[in-house]
Amino acid sequence: MSAGSDGGSPAEDARASLRARTRDQIRMRIVAQNEKLDAMDARDRMRVQVQALVEARKAIAARAEALDQHREDYEQSRARYQATLAEARECNGTACAQARADVLVQAKDVLTSAADRILALLAKTAERVEASDFDADVKADILAQIELDPADINALVVQIDAAQTRQEIIRLSKELRVKLVSAQRNAQHHLQRRAVVLMGRVQEGFAQIEDSLDAQIQALAQAGVDTTALSAKLQVYAQLVADSQVSFASAKSLVAQAQDATGDAKVALLQQAQDAVQASNDVLKQAHASLKELREDVRTAQLGVGADGGAEAQATA
């Protein structure tokens, strides 16, 4: 079977193969780290995890600062380019040759700054993913892609440095623009995946609380308490949690679809996923308010049962 028999070009197949190998290597590293943590006692594991979290936050902050600096450098280089271009358009005579040369130099500077900005964004995204609690497969898949991208950017930087014509600069500018947009959208995708993971854990917590309250209300009923009102409030809470889970399921599906989407389709899916996560969160806020009242009522009923039991014991004595 030929290298491109699955529909991809040889270059695409080679890149996919490299990404798969990189993903496997990263996954092995992550699994080894997790196994090392699992082998520790709870106290040592907590200490290591807290230390890692502190270091990760520092690294992310440093990457964010570097990204801000690269963004500022890019804007400054772009301003210099615009000024040089304006001067070149007004030149005449022998000065025009030098003016055109200056424009080329400034254009290269703009593109190099843009490349640095993309590399900084990739580094920041990688730090965030490393610090996340994605499972090993998801984390390895994301990091494998991020690790391959800098090589593409650096290859473009080499071409930028060697460029001699306006046409080359225009072509490279377009290619860098595609890379920047892709990096930005992928970063947004990873953030949405993270939001979905966190929301999933919140959903699990709310469902567990529902089960716990149901058991407590049943115990009260067995103790002879009229639990009609409590059961009705639990039903309201359960319905809110169920409604939230509908939006959450939609968010999960949209984020999964965005994985292979590109361009405006990816942007639209990520926005819809963000809206779905927000909708799920909004309903959970209502569920939390309902939960607070229900817990107070259950606690009051439990105290009543305890007081009645205590009085009965004293009377018997």
C-alpha positions as CSV (number, residue, x, y, z in Angstrom):
1,M,0.0,0.0,0.0
2,S,1.4,3.4,-1.0
3,A,2.1,6.2,1.5
4,G,-0.7,8.3,0.2
5,S,-3.3,5.6,-0.4
6,D,-5.6,6.8,2.4
7,G,-6.2,10.0,0.5
8,G,-3.5,12.2,2.0
9,S,-0.3,13.4,0.2
10,P,3.0,11.7,1.2
11,A,3.9,14.9,3.1
12,E,0.6,14.8,5.0
13,D,1.0,11.1,5.7
14,A,4.5,11.7,7.0
15,R,3.3,14.5,9.3
16,A,0.5,12.3,10.6
17,S,2.9,9.5,11.3
18,L,5.3,11.9,13.1
19,R,2.4,13.3,15.1
20,A,1.3,9.8,16.1
21,R,4.8,8.9,17.3
22,T,5.1,12.2,19.2
23,R,1.7,11.7,20.8
24,D,2.7,8.2,21.9
25,Q,6.0,9.5,23.5
26,I,4.2,12.2,25.3
27,R,1.5,9.9,26.5
28,M,4.1,7.5,27.9
29,R,5.7,10.4,29.8
30,I,2.4,11.6,31.2
31,V,1.4,8.0,32.3
32,A,4.8,7.5,34.0
33,Q,4.3,10.8,35.9
34,N,0.9,9.8,37.0
35,E,2.1,6.3,38.1
36,K,4.8,8.0,40.1
37,L,2.2,10.2,41.8
38,D,-0.1,7.2,42.5
39,A,2.7,5.4,44.2
40,M,3.1,8.2,46.8
41,D,1.2,8.4,50.0
42,A,-1.6,11.0,50.0
43,R,0.5,13.7,51.9
44,D,3.5,13.5,49.6
45,R,1.3,13.4,46.5
46,M,-0.5,16.5,47.6
47,R,2.8,18.3,48.3
48,V,4.1,17.4,44.8
49,Q,0.9,18.4,43.1
50,V,0.7,21.8,44.9
51,Q,4.3,22.5,44.0
52,A,3.7,21.6,40.4
53,L,0.7,23.8,40.3
54,V,2.6,26.8,41.7
55,E,5.4,26.3,39.2
56,A,2.9,25.9,36.4
57,R,1.1,29.1,37.3
58,K,4.5,30.9,37.3
59,A,5.4,29.4,33.9
60,I,2.0,30.4,32.5
61,A,2.3,33.9,33.8
62,A,5.8,34.2,32.3
63,R,4.5,32.9,28.9
64,A,1.6,35.4,29.0
65,E,4.1,38.2,29.7
66,A,6.3,37.1,26.9
67,L,3.3,36.9,24.6
68,D,2.2,40.5,25.5
69,Q,5.8,41.7,24.8
70,H,5.8,39.9,21.4
71,R,2.4,41.5,20.6
72,E,3.8,44.9,21.5
73,D,7.0,44.3,19.4
74,Y,4.8,43.3,16.5
75,E,2.7,46.4,16.7
76,Q,5.9,48.6,16.8
77,S,7.5,46.8,13.9
78,R,4.3,47.2,11.9
79,A,4.2,51.0,12.7
80,R,7.8,51.3,11.5
81,Y,6.9,49.4,8.3
82,Q,3.9,51.7,7.6
83,A,6.1,54.8,8.1
84,T,8.8,53.5,5.9
85,L,6.3,52.5,3.2
86,A,4.8,56.0,3.3
87,E,8.2,57.5,2.8
88,A,8.9,55.1,-0.1
89,R,5.7,56.1,-1.9
90,E,6.8,59.8,-1.8
91,C,10.4,59.3,-2.9
92,N,11.8,60.3,-6.3
93,G,15.0,59.9,-8.1
94,T,17.9,57.8,-6.8
95,A,16.5,57.7,-3.3
96,C,13.7,55.3,-4.4
97,A,16.0,52.3,-4.6
98,Q,17.1,52.7,-1.0
99,A,13.6,53.4,0.1
100,R,12.4,50.2,-1.5
101,A,15.2,48.3,0.2
102,D,14.2,49.8,3.5
103,V,10.6,48.7,3.0
104,L,11.7,45.1,2.4
105,V,13.8,45.2,5.6
106,Q,10.9,46.5,7.6
107,A,8.5,44.0,6.0
108,K,10.8,41.2,7.1
109,D,10.9,42.6,10.6
110,V,7.1,42.7,10.8
111,L,6.9,39.0,9.6
112,T,9.6,37.9,12.0
113,S,7.8,39.6,14.9
114,A,4.6,37.9,13.8
115,A,6.4,34.6,13.9
116,D,7.7,35.3,17.4
117,R,4.2,36.1,18.4
118,I,2.9,32.8,17.1
119,L,5.7,30.8,18.8
120,A,4.9,32.6,22.1
121,L,1.2,31.8,21.8
122,L,2.1,28.1,21.1
123,A,4.4,28.0,24.2
124,K,1.7,29.6,26.4
125,T,-0.9,27.1,25.1
126,A,1.5,24.2,25.8
127,E,2.1,25.4,29.4
128,R,-1.7,25.6,30.0
129,V,-2.3,22.1,28.6
130,E,0.6,20.7,30.6
131,A,-0.9,22.2,33.8
132,S,-4.4,21.0,33.0
133,D,-6.0,17.9,34.3
134,F,-6.9,16.5,31.0
135,D,-6.5,12.7,30.8
136,A,-3.3,11.4,29.3
137,D,-4.8,10.7,25.9
138,V,-6.3,14.1,25.4
139,K,-3.2,15.9,26.8
140,A,-0.9,13.9,24.6
141,D,-3.0,14.5,21.5
142,I,-2.9,18.3,22.0
143,L,0.7,18.6,23.0
144,A,1.8,16.4,20.0
145,Q,0.2,19.0,17.6
146,I,1.7,21.9,19.4
147,E,5.2,20.4,19.4
148,L,5.1,20.1,15.6
149,D,3.9,23.6,14.8
150,P,7.1,25.5,15.8
151,A,9.1,23.7,13.2
152,D,6.7,25.0,10.5
153,I,7.0,28.5,11.9
154,N,10.8,28.4,12.0
155,A,10.9,27.1,8.4
156,L,8.9,30.2,7.4
157,V,11.3,32.4,9.3
158,V,14.1,31.0,7.2
159,Q,12.2,31.9,4.1
160,I,11.4,35.3,5.4
161,D,15.1,36.0,6.0
162,A,15.9,34.9,2.4
163,A,13.0,36.7,0.7
164,Q,14.1,39.3,-1.9
165,T,10.8,40.3,-3.6
166,R,7.5,41.9,-2.7
167,Q,5.7,38.8,-4.0
168,E,7.6,36.5,-1.6
169,I,6.8,38.8,1.3
170,I,3.1,38.8,0.4
171,R,3.1,35.0,0.2
172,L,4.9,34.5,3.5
173,S,2.6,37.1,5.1
174,K,-0.5,35.1,4.1
175,E,1.1,31.8,5.3
176,L,1.9,33.3,8.7
177,R,-1.6,34.8,9.0
178,V,-3.0,31.3,8.5
179,K,-0.7,29.9,11.2
180,L,-1.6,32.7,13.6
181,V,-5.3,32.2,13.1
182,S,-4.9,28.5,13.5
183,A,-2.9,28.9,16.7
184,Q,-5.5,31.3,18.2
185,R,-8.4,29.0,17.3
186,N,-6.7,25.9,18.6
187,A,-5.9,27.7,21.9
188,Q,-9.6,28.6,22.2
189,H,-10.5,25.0,21.4
190,H,-8.3,23.8,24.2
191,L,-9.8,26.3,26.6
192,Q,-13.3,25.0,25.7
193,R,-12.2,21.4,26.2
194,R,-10.9,22.4,29.6
195,A,-14.2,24.2,30.4
196,V,-16.1,21.0,29.5
197,V,-13.9,18.8,31.6
198,L,-14.4,21.1,34.6
199,M,-18.2,21.3,34.0
200,G,-18.3,17.5,33.8
201,R,-16.9,17.3,37.3
202,V,-19.3,19.8,38.6
203,Q,-22.2,17.9,37.0
204,E,-21.0,14.7,38.8
205,G,-20.9,16.5,42.1
206,F,-24.4,17.8,41.7
207,A,-25.7,14.3,40.8
208,Q,-24.0,12.8,43.8
209,I,-25.6,15.4,46.0
210,E,-29.0,14.5,44.6
211,D,-28.4,10.8,45.5
212,S,-27.3,11.8,49.0
213,L,-30.3,14.0,49.6
214,D,-32.7,11.4,48.2
215,A,-31.3,8.8,50.7
216,Q,-31.6,11.3,53.6
217,I,-35.2,12.1,52.7
218,Q,-36.1,8.4,52.4
219,A,-34.5,7.9,55.9
220,L,-36.7,10.7,57.2
221,A,-39.8,9.1,55.7
222,Q,-38.9,5.8,57.4
223,A,-38.7,7.7,60.7
224,G,-42.3,8.8,60.2
225,V,-41.6,12.3,58.9
226,D,-44.0,13.7,56.2
227,T,-41.5,14.3,53.4
228,T,-44.0,15.4,50.7
229,A,-42.6,19.0,50.6
230,L,-39.0,17.8,50.7
231,S,-39.6,15.3,47.9
232,A,-41.2,18.0,45.8
233,K,-38.2,20.3,46.3
234,L,-35.8,17.5,45.5
235,Q,-37.7,16.9,42.3
236,V,-37.3,20.6,41.4
237,Y,-33.5,20.4,42.1
238,A,-33.2,17.1,40.1
239,Q,-35.0,18.7,37.1
240,L,-32.6,21.7,37.2
241,V,-29.6,19.4,37.2
242,A,-31.1,17.4,34.4
243,D,-31.7,20.6,32.4
244,S,-28.1,21.6,33.0
245,Q,-26.9,18.2,31.8
246,V,-28.7,18.7,28.5
247,S,-26.7,21.9,27.8
248,F,-23.5,20.1,29.0
249,A,-24.0,17.2,26.6
250,S,-24.5,19.7,23.8
251,A,-21.2,21.5,24.8
252,K,-19.3,18.2,24.8
253,S,-20.6,17.3,21.4
254,L,-19.8,20.7,19.9
255,V,-16.2,20.7,21.3
256,A,-15.7,17.2,19.8
257,Q,-17.0,18.4,16.4
258,A,-14.6,21.4,16.6
259,Q,-11.6,19.1,16.9
260,D,-11.5,18.5,13.1
261,A,-13.2,21.6,12.0
262,T,-11.4,24.5,10.4
263,G,-12.0,28.2,9.5
264,D,-15.3,29.8,10.3
265,A,-16.9,26.4,11.0
266,K,-14.5,25.9,13.9
267,V,-15.1,29.4,15.2
268,A,-18.9,28.9,15.1
269,L,-18.7,25.5,16.9
270,L,-16.5,26.9,19.6
271,Q,-18.8,29.8,20.2
272,Q,-21.8,27.5,20.4
273,A,-19.9,25.3,22.8
274,Q,-19.1,28.3,25.0
275,D,-22.7,29.4,24.9
276,A,-23.8,25.8,25.9
277,V,-21.3,25.7,28.8
278,Q,-22.6,29.1,30.0
279,A,-26.2,27.9,29.7
280,S,-25.4,24.8,31.7
281,N,-23.6,26.9,34.3
282,D,-26.6,29.3,34.5
283,V,-29.0,26.5,35.3
284,L,-26.6,25.1,37.9
285,K,-26.7,28.4,39.7
286,Q,-30.4,28.0,40.0
287,A,-29.9,24.4,41.1
288,H,-27.4,25.6,43.8
289,A,-29.9,28.1,45.1
290,S,-32.6,25.3,45.2
291,L,-30.1,23.0,46.9
292,K,-29.3,25.5,49.6
293,E,-32.9,25.8,50.7
294,L,-33.5,22.0,50.4
295,R,-30.4,21.2,52.6
296,E,-31.7,23.6,55.3
297,D,-35.1,22.0,55.2
298,V,-33.6,18.5,55.4
299,R,-31.4,19.5,58.3
300,T,-34.3,21.0,60.1
301,A,-36.3,17.8,59.7
302,Q,-33.4,15.7,60.9
303,L,-32.9,17.9,64.0
304,G,-36.7,17.5,64.6
305,V,-36.4,13.7,64.5
306,G,-33.4,13.8,66.8
307,A,-35.2,16.1,69.3
308,D,-38.3,13.9,69.3
309,G,-36.2,10.8,69.8
310,G,-34.4,12.4,72.7
311,A,-37.6,13.5,74.4
312,E,-39.1,10.0,73.9
313,A,-36.0,8.5,75.5
314,Q,-36.2,10.8,78.5
315,A,-39.9,10.0,79.0
316,T,-39.2,6.3,78.8
317,A,-36.5,6.6,81.4
